[in-house]
Amino acid sequence: MLSLEQMKKRITELDGSDAKSALMITYANLQMVKTGNGKFTSEECVNQLLNFFISIPETKDKS
């Protein structure tokens, strides 16, 4: 798992559209846990969100 600082750097480097998409995916997962029929558990939600955030690519240095 990435450190909080590593993830913060990746998230900060997202453009506006990508950041909005990440928020929408996060909200959709939370809503599935809250209002779903119980098949999508909190544990599954956490695992999916962690995998999603870990998949955010690291931006290459532009130097």
C-alpha positions in Angstrom: 0.0 0.0 0.0 1.2 3.5 -0.7 1.9 5.9 2.1 -0.5 8.8 2.6 2.1 11.2 1.3 2.6 9.2 -1.9 -1.2 9.1 -2.5 -1.6 12.8 -1.7 1.0 13.6 -4.4 -0.9 11.5 -7.0 -4.2 12.9 -6.1 -2.9 16.5 -6.1 -1.6 15.9 -9.6 -4.9 14.9 -11.1 -6.6 17.4 -13.4 -10.1 18.6 -12.6 -11.9 16.0 -14.7 -10.0 13.1 -13.3 -10.5 14.4 -9.7 -14.3 14.6 -10.3 -14.3 11.1 -11.7 -12.5 9.8 -8.6 -15.0 11.5 -6.3 -17.9 10.0 -8.3 -16.5 6.5 -8.1 -15.9 6.9 -4.4 -19.5 8.2 -3.8 -21.0 5.4 -6.0 -19.2 2.7 -4.0 -20.3 4.2 -0.7 -23.9 4.5 -1.9 -23.9 0.8 -3.0 -22.9 -0.2 0.5 -25.5 2.1 2.1 -28.5 1.5 -0.1 -27.7 -1.8 -1.7 -29.3 -5.1 -1.0 -26.4 -6.2 1.3 -24.4 -8.0 -1.4 -21.8 -5.3 -1.7 -20.2 -5.3 1.8 -18.2 -2.5 3.5 -15.1 -4.7 3.2 -15.6 -5.1 -0.6 -16.1 -1.3 -0.8 -12.9 -0.6 1.0 -10.9 -3.1 -1.1 -12.3 -1.7 -4.4 -11.6 1.9 -3.4 -8.1 1.0 -2.2 -7.4 -0.8 -5.5 -8.8 2.2 -7.4 -6.7 4.8 -5.6 -3.6 2.6 -5.9 -4.2 2.4 -9.7 -3.9 6.2 -10.1 -0.6 6.6 -12.0 2.4 8.4 -10.7 3.1 11.5 -12.8 6.5 11.5 -14.3 8.8 14.5 -13.4 8.8 17.0 -16.2 12.4 18.0 -15.8 
